[in-house]
Amino acid sequence: MPSVMGLLEERERVARQRVEVLQAQLREAEADWERFVIARETVGQVLAEPRDREQAPVAVPGQRPGPVPGSVVPV
């Protein structure tokens, strides 16, 4: 039969492991949030840029749209 101290030590070990997992999840969530904030700011800057009507892309049925000046090209 395990001692009371042994049970408490086991519970503490399990609790410490859970804290480590939660801290790792928090770091990941904070990194995701930082990327979201950067993306939101970038979109805001792009949308705030003045656009010339002559440079605005024109959609043509059946044709793939070309790149938009000032847009980010995925890699």
Protein Blocks (a to p, Z undefined) as FASTA:
>chain_A
ZZfklmmmmmmmmmmmmmmmmmmmmmmmmmmmmmmmmmmmmmmmmmmpccdfklpccdde
hiacdddehiacdZZ
